[in-house]
Amino acid sequence: MVFDSHMRRGHPILMSLLTLFGIIELSLSAWLTARFDRFHDYTDTSERDRVRFTLFASIWTFLTAVLYGVLFTFHSPASAFTSIISHVIWLVLTWIIWTASAAAVTEMLGGGLNCNDVTGFNYCGQLNALEAFAWIEWILTTLALIVVLISAIIAGRRGDGFRGGLTSQY
């Protein structure tokens, strides 16, 4: 199947992108968390907590995207870890986490900060970058979820079921 070969090529690319942007977001949120913990210079506890939640989201994405990338590459397509339903569950959970994180940071910043005339926020550039990369992770997760849901529909229609791998063994 043509779609199956695209899945075989696209899966490692998508997991690599999720991992790469997860590392960037992890670096930003870990640095901000360390600064907030050391100097207590956050605007309010809401800012501190939202950055910490983004730290959690980036750690979650980094670890699980690496795991899914490795399992998909080195395990059989019929493995329970690489099944369509496993991907759907993981992606829905990850999508919810990134939706909450990106929306929380966006709301905190009022849609973004103008660093030339910002008052009340320290680390303006880093907070803007945190917001931008949170939305990038959300977009990548949304695209992955759409592709996996299409794959699930195709697998269900051809009779493979949802426990099978993302690609068939034809």
MILO-141422 format. One record per residue: residue in three letters; z, y, x negated of N, C-alpha, C in turn. Coordinates in steps of 0.2 Angstrom, whole numbers, padded with zeros to 4 digits, always signed. Layout:
alaZYXZYXZYX ...
//
This chain:
met+0000-0006-0004+0000+0000+0000+0000+0006-0004 val-0004+0011-0002-0004+0017-0006+0003+0021-0006 phe+0006+0021+0000+0013+0024+0000+0018+0021-0005 asp+0017+0015-0005+0022+0011-0010+0021+0013-0017 ser+0015+0014-0019+0014+0016-0026+0016+0023-0027 his+0016+0027-0022+0018+0034-0023+0026+0034-0023 met+0029+0029-0020+0036+0029-0020+0039+0026-0027 arg+0035+0022-0029+0037+0019-0036+0037+0024-0041 arg+0032+0029-0041+0031+0034-0046+0035+0040-0044 gly+0036+0042-0038+0040+0048-0036+0047+0047-0036 his+0050+0041-0035+0057+0040-0035+0060+0042-0042 pro+0058+0040-0047+0061+0042-0054+0061+0049-0055 ile+0055+0052-0053+0054+0060-0054+0059+0063-0049 leu+0060+0061-0043+0065+0065-0039+0072+0064-0041 met+0074+0058-0043+0080+0057-0045+0082+0061-0052 ser+0077+0061-0056+0077+0065-0062+0078+0073-0060 leu+0075+0075-0055+0075+0082-0053+0082+0083-0050 leu+0084+0079-0046+0091+0079-0043+0096+0079-0049 thr+0096+0075-0054+0100+0075-0059+0100+0081-0064 leu+0094+0083-0065+0093+0089-0069+0097+0095-0066 phe+0095+0097-0060+0098+0102-0056+0105+0101-0055 gly+0107+0095-0054+0114+0093-0053+0118+0095-0060 ile+0115+0094-0065+0118+0096-0072+0119+0103-0072 ile+0114+0107-0070+0114+0114-0071+0119+0117-0066 glu+0120+0114-0060+0125+0117-0055+0132+0114-0057 leu+0132+0109-0060+0138+0106-0063+0141+0111-0069 ser+0136+0113-0073+0138+0118-0078+0141+0124-0076 leu+0137+0127-0071+0139+0133-0068+0146+0133-0065 ser+0146+0128-0060+0152+0128-0056+0158+0126-0061 ala+0157+0122-0066+0163+0120-0070+0165+0126-0074 trp+0160+0130-0077+0162+0136-0080+0166+0141-0076 leu+0163+0142-0070+0167+0147-0065+0174+0144-0064 thr+0174+0138-0062+0181+0135-0061+0186+0136-0066 ala+0183+0134-0073+0188+0135-0078+0190+0142-0079 arg+0185+0147-0078+0187+0154-0079+0192+0156-0073 phe+0191+0154-0067+0196+0155-0062+0202+0152-0063 asp+0203+0146-0066+0209+0143-0067+0213+0147-0073 arg+0209+0149-0078+0212+0152-0083+0215+0159-0082 phe+0210+0163-0079+0212+0170-0078+0214+0172-0071 his+0213+0168-0066+0215+0169-0059+0211+0176-0057 asp+0205+0177-0059+0201+0183-0057+0196+0182-0052 tyr+0197+0177-0047+0193+0176-0041+0195+0181-0036 thr+0190+0183-0032+0191+0188-0027+0197+0186-0022 asp+0196+0180-0020+0201+0177-0015+0201+0169-0016 thr+0206+0166-0013+0206+0159-0014+0200+0155-0011 ser+0197+0158-0006+0190+0156-0003+0185+0155-0008 glu+0184+0160-0012+0179+0160-0018+0181+0155-0022 arg+0187+0154-0025+0189+0148-0029+0187+0142-0026 asp+0189+0141-0020+0188+0134-0016+0181+0132-0015 arg+0177+0137-0014+0170+0136-0013+0166+0134-0019 val+0168+0137-0025+0166+0135-0031+0168+0128-0033 arg+0174+0127-0032+0177+0120-0033+0173+0115-0029 phe+0171+0116-0022+0168+0112-0018+0161+0111-0021 thr+0158+0116-0024+0151+0115-0027+0151+0111-0033 leu+0157+0112-0037+0158+0107-0042+0158+0100-0040 phe+0162+0099-0035+0162+0092-0032+0155+0090-0030 ala+0151+0094-0027+0144+0092-0024+0140+0090-0030 ser+0140+0094-0036+0136+0093-0041+0138+0087-0045 ile+0145+0085-0046+0147+0079-0049+0144+0073-0045 trp+0145+0074-0038+0143+0068-0034+0136+0067-0034 thr+0132+0072-0034+0124+0072-0035+0122+0069-0042 phe+0125+0072-0047+0124+0069-0054+0125+0062-0054 leu+0131+0060-0053+0133+0053-0053+0129+0048-0049 thr+0128+0050-0043+0124+0045-0038+0117+0045-0039 ala+0114+0051-0041+0107+0051-0042+0105+0047-0049 val+0109+0047-0054+0108+0043-0060+0109+0036-0058 leu+0114+0034-0054+0115+0027-0052+0109+0025-0048 tyr+0107+0028-0043+0101+0026-0039+0095+0026-0043 gly+0094+0031-0048+0088+0030-0052+0088+0024-0056 val+0093+0022-0059+0094+0016-0063+0093+0010-0059 leu+0096+0010-0054+0096+0004-0049+0089+0003-0047 phe+0086+0008-0045+0079+0008-0042+0074+0005-0047 thr+0075+0008-0054+0071+0006-0059+0072-0001-0061 phe+0078-0004-0062+0079-0010-0065+0081-0016-0060 his+0082-0015-0054+0084-0020-0049+0078-0022-0045 ser+0078-0027-0042+0073-0029-0038+0072-0025-0031 pro+0066-0024-0029+0065-0020-0023+0069-0022-0017 ala+0071-0028-0017+0074-0031-0011+0082-0030-0011 ser+0084-0027-0017+0092-0027-0018+0095-0022-0013 ala+0101-0024-0011+0105-0020-0006+0106-0013-0008 phe+0106-0012-0015+0107-0005-0018+0101-0001-0017 thr+0095-0004-0017+0089+0000-0017+0086+0000-0010 ser+0089-0003-0005+0087-0003+0002+0086+0003+0005 ile+0081+0003+0010+0080+0010+0013+0086+0012+0017 ile+0090+0008+0020+0096+0010+0023+0101+0013+0019 ser+0102+0010+0013+0106+0013+0007+0104+0020+0005 his+0098+0021+0004+0095+0027+0003+0096+0032+0008 val+0095+0030+0015+0096+0035+0020+0103+0037+0021 ile+0108+0032+0020+0115+0034+0021+0117+0039+0015 trp+0115+0037+0009+0117+0041+0003+0114+0048+0004 leu+0107+0049+0006+0104+0055+0006+0107+0059+0012 val+0109+0056+0018+0112+0060+0023+0118+0063+0021 leu+0122+0059+0018+0129+0061+0015+0128+0067+0010 thr+0123+0066+0005+0122+0071+0000+0119+0077+0003 trp+0115+0076+0008+0112+0082+0012+0118+0086+0015 ile+0122+0083+0019+0128+0086+0022+0132+0090+0017 ile+0133+0087+0011+0137+0090+0006+0134+0096+0003 trp+0127+0096+0002+0124+0102-0001+0123+0107+0005 thr+0122+0105+0011+0122+0110+0016+0128+0114+0016 ala+0134+0111+0016+0140+0114+0017+0141+0118+0010 ser+0139+0116+0005+0141+0119-0002+0136+0126-0002 ala+0130+0125-0001+0125+0131-0001+0127+0136+0004 ala+0128+0134+0010+0130+0138+0015+0136+0142+0014 ala+0141+0138+0011+0148+0142+0010+0147+0147+0004 val+0143+0145-0001+0142+0150-0006+0138+0156-0004 thr+0133+0155+0000+0129+0160+0003+0133+0165+0007 glu+0137+0162+0011+0141+0166+0016+0146+0170+0012 met+0149+0167+0007+0154+0170+0002+0150+0177-0001 leu+0144+0176-0003+0141+0181-0007+0137+0186-0002 gly+0137+0184+0004+0133+0188+0009+0126+0188+0008 gly+0123+0182+0006+0116+0181+0005+0114+0182-0002 gly+0118+0185-0006+0117+0186-0013+0120+0193-0015 leu+0121+0193-0022+0124+0199-0024+0119+0204-0028 asn+0119+0210-0027+0116+0215-0031+0120+0216-0037 cys+0119+0214-0043+0123+0214-0049+0123+0222-0052 asn+0119+0226-0050+0119+0233-0052+0124+0237-0049 asp+0126+0235-0042+0131+0239-0039+0136+0235-0035 val+0138+0230-0038+0143+0225-0035+0150+0227-0036 thr+0154+0227-0031+0161+0228-0032+0165+0222-0029 gly+0170+0220-0032+0174+0215-0029+0173+0208-0032 phe+0167+0207-0035+0166+0200-0038+0165+0200-0046 asn+0168+0196-0049+0167+0195-0056+0162+0190-0057 tyr+0158+0189-0062+0153+0184-0064+0148+0184-0059 cys+0145+0190-0057+0140+0191-0052+0134+0187-0054 gly+0131+0187-0060+0125+0183-0061+0126+0176-0061 gln+0132+0173-0063+0134+0166-0062+0134+0164-0055 leu+0137+0168-0051+0138+0167-0044+0131+0167-0040 asn+0127+0171-0042+0120+0171-0039+0116+0165-0041 ala+0117+0163-0048+0114+0157-0050+0117+0151-0046 leu+0123+0151-0045+0126+0145-0042+0123+0144-0035 glu+0122+0150-0031+0119+0150-0025+0112+0147-0025 ala+0108+0150-0030+0101+0148-0030+0101+0140-0032 phe+0104+0138-0036+0104+0131-0038+0107+0126-0033 ala+0111+0129-0029+0114+0125-0023+0108+0124-0018 trp+0104+0129-0017+0099+0129-0012+0093+0124-0015 ile+0092+0125-0021+0087+0120-0024+0089+0113-0023 glu+0095+0111-0024+0098+0104-0023+0097+0102-0016 trp+0098+0107-0011+0098+0106-0004+0090+0104-0002 ile+0086+0108-0005+0079+0107-0004+0076+0101-0007 leu+0078+0099-0013+0076+0092-0015+0079+0087-0011 thr+0085+0087-0009+0089+0082-0005+0085+0082+0002 thr+0083+0087+0005+0080+0087+0011+0073+0084+0010 leu+0069+0085+0005+0063+0082+0004+0063+0075+0003 ala+0068+0073-0001+0070+0065-0002+0071+0062+0005 leu+0076+0065+0009+0078+0062+0015+0071+0061+0020 ile+0067+0066+0020+0061+0066+0024+0057+0060+0022 val+0056+0059+0015+0051+0054+0013+0055+0047+0014 val+0061+0047+0013+0064+0040+0015+0064+0039+0022 leu+0065+0043+0026+0065+0042+0033+0058+0040+0035 ile+0052+0043+0032+0046+0041+0034+0045+0034+0031 ser+0047+0032+0026+0047+0025+0023+0051+0021+0027 ala+0056+0023+0030+0060+0018+0035+0056+0017+0041 ile+0053+0022+0044+0048+0021+0050+0043+0016+0048 ile+0039+0017+0043+0034+0013+0041+0036+0006+0040 ala+0042+0005+0036+0044-0002+0035+0046-0005+0042 gly+0049-0001+0046+0051-0004+0053+0045-0006+0057 arg+0040-0002+0057+0033-0004+0060+0030-0009+0058 arg+0030-0011+0051+0026-0016+0048+0031-0023+0048 gly+0037-0022+0051+0041-0028+0051+0045-0030+0045 asp+0046-0025+0040+0050-0027+0035+0057-0026+0036 gly+0059-0022+0041+0066-0020+0042+0069-0015+0038 phe+0075-0013+0038+0078-0007+0034+0082-0010+0029 arg+0083-0016+0028+0087-0019+0023+0082-0020+0017 gly+0076-0020+0017+0071-0021+0012+0071-0015+0007 gly+0068-0016+0002+0067-0011-0003+0063-0005-0001 leu+0062+0000-0005+0058+0006-0003+0051+0004-0004 thr+0049-0001-0008+0043-0003-0009+0042-0011-0008 ser+0036-0013-0006+0035-0020-0004+0033-0023-0010 gln+0033-0030-0010+0031-0034-0016+0024-0037-0015 tyr+0019-0033-0012+0013-0036-0011+0009-0036-0017 
//
